[in-house]
Amino acid sequence: MAIRDIRLFGDPVLNSAADPVTVFDAALERLVDDMLETMDHAGGVGLAANQIGLARRIFVFDCQGMRGHIVNPVWQPVSEVQQTGIEGCLSVPGVRGEVTRHNSVVARGADCYGRPLALRGTGLLARCIQHETDHLDGVMFMQQMAPEQRKEAMAAIRAAEWS
């Protein structure tokens, strides 16, 4: 396993939609292990492949007692109930903001062996599924904020040492 470098806001790979995974092999298994180790090292609850520079549709997660990954994820809301809460992102260190998302979702995809899977999440796990899938679509969490919050987040990014 290896800890990979996390790409930061401004890197073009973060604004690009990831390509579907078509090969399920030992390299994909190693990628999942590397992504989990990278996420753990950075102290996150989720990590999408494009955050480590790979435009592939896969993300890993560890929240609410569930740890795993999903390849080629698609999700849908289970109900219209929404949650609003503070989000941050490993690719935008130190920047946080309020985002409204569905409170309960079901994600479908595959595991790294190509076996179909479904994952139902509520609360933080639902937020994680939506946030990481947004990454795979080239969407950063700031784009989900209300305009005033987005302005504040962008100002924080411009003022950040890493920017």
C-alpha positions in Angstrom: 0.0 0.0 0.0 1.1 3.6 -0.6 0.0 7.0 0.4 -0.8 9.0 -2.7 -0.6 12.8 -3.1 -4.0 14.5 -2.8 -4.6 17.0 -5.6 -5.7 20.5 -4.5 -8.3 22.9 -5.7 -7.2 24.3 -9.1 -5.9 21.0 -10.4 -7.8 20.3 -13.7 -8.4 16.7 -12.8 -10.8 17.8 -10.1 -13.0 19.6 -12.6 -13.1 16.7 -15.0 -15.7 13.8 -15.1 -14.0 10.5 -14.3 -14.2 7.6 -16.8 -16.0 4.4 -15.9 -13.9 1.5 -14.6 -13.9 -1.3 -17.1 -11.1 -3.6 -15.8 -11.4 -5.3 -12.4 -8.0 -6.7 -11.6 -5.3 -6.8 -9.0 -4.3 -3.2 -9.9 -7.8 -2.0 -9.0 -7.6 -3.8 -5.6 -4.2 -2.1 -4.9 -5.8 1.2 -5.9 -8.5 0.7 -3.3 -6.0 -0.1 -0.6 -3.9 2.9 -1.5 -6.9 5.2 -1.5 -8.0 3.9 1.9 -4.5 4.4 3.3 -4.4 7.9 1.8 -7.8 8.8 3.2 -6.8 7.5 6.6 -3.5 9.4 6.6 -5.3 12.6 5.6 -8.0 12.2 8.3 -10.9 12.1 5.8 -14.2 10.1 5.7 -14.1 9.8 1.9 -11.8 10.1 -1.1 -12.5 10.0 -4.8 -9.9 8.7 -7.4 -9.6 12.0 -9.1 -8.5 13.5 -5.8 -5.3 11.5 -6.3 -5.1 12.4 -10.0 -6.8 9.4 -11.5 -9.9 10.1 -13.6 -11.6 6.8 -12.7 -15.1 6.3 -11.2 -14.2 4.9 -7.8 -14.4 6.3 -4.3 -13.6 5.0 -0.8 -15.3 5.9 2.5 -15.1 5.3 6.2 -18.0 6.8 8.2 -20.7 5.7 10.6 -19.0 2.4 11.2 -18.9 1.5 7.5 -15.7 1.3 5.6 -15.4 0.4 1.9 -15.4 1.5 -1.7 -17.7 1.6 -4.6 -16.8 1.4 -8.3 -18.9 3.2 -11.0 -21.3 4.6 -8.4 -24.7 6.1 -9.2 -27.0 7.2 -6.4 -30.6 8.2 -6.0 -32.5 9.7 -3.1 -34.6 7.5 -0.9 -36.9 10.3 0.1 -37.2 14.1 -0.3 -35.9 14.8 3.2 -32.9 17.1 3.1 -30.0 17.7 5.6 -28.0 20.8 5.8 -24.5 20.7 7.4 -20.9 21.8 7.2 -18.7 20.1 4.7 -15.0 20.2 4.0 -12.8 18.5 1.5 -9.3 17.0 1.5 -8.7 18.8 -1.8 -9.6 22.2 -0.2 -7.7 22.2 3.1 -9.1 24.5 5.8 -12.2 25.5 3.8 -15.6 24.5 5.0 -19.1 25.6 4.3 -22.8 24.7 4.6 -24.2 22.4 2.0 -27.8 21.0 1.7 -28.0 17.4 0.5 -30.5 14.5 0.5 -30.6 12.8 4.0 -31.0 9.3 2.7 -29.7 7.8 -0.6 -29.0 4.4 -2.2 -25.8 4.1 -4.2 -25.3 1.3 -6.7 -22.2 0.1 -8.4 -19.6 -2.6 -8.0 -16.8 -3.7 -5.7 -13.2 -4.0 -7.0 -13.9 -7.5 -8.1 -16.7 -6.5 -10.3 -19.5 -7.8 -8.1 -22.6 -5.6 -8.0 -23.3 -3.8 -4.7 -25.9 -1.4 -3.3 -25.2 0.8 -0.3 -27.9 2.7 1.6 -26.7 5.7 3.6 -28.3 8.2 5.8 -26.8 11.3 7.5 -23.1 11.5 7.2 -22.8 8.4 4.9 -25.4 9.8 2.6 -23.5 13.1 2.5 -20.3 11.3 1.8 -21.8 9.3 -1.1 -23.1 12.5 -2.7 -19.9 14.5 -2.1 -17.6 11.8 -3.5 -19.9 11.1 -6.5 -19.9 14.9 -7.2 -16.0 14.7 -7.3 -16.3 11.9 -9.9 -18.6 14.2 -11.9 -16.0 17.0 -11.7 -18.1 19.0 -9.2 -16.5 20.5 -6.1 -18.5 20.9 -2.9 -18.4 24.7 -3.1 -20.6 24.5 -6.2 -23.3 23.1 -4.0 -23.3 26.0 -1.6 -25.6 29.0 -1.5 -24.0 31.9 -3.5 -23.0 33.9 -0.4 -21.4 30.9 1.3 -19.6 30.1 -2.0 -18.1 33.6 -2.1 -16.8 33.2 1.4 -15.3 29.8 0.6 -13.6 31.1 -2.6 -12.2 34.1 -0.6 -10.8 31.5 2.0 -9.2 29.6 -0.9 -7.6 32.7 -2.3 -6.2 33.5 1.2 -4.9 30.0 1.9 -1.2 29.3 2.0 -1.6 26.3 -0.3 -3.4 28.3 -3.0 
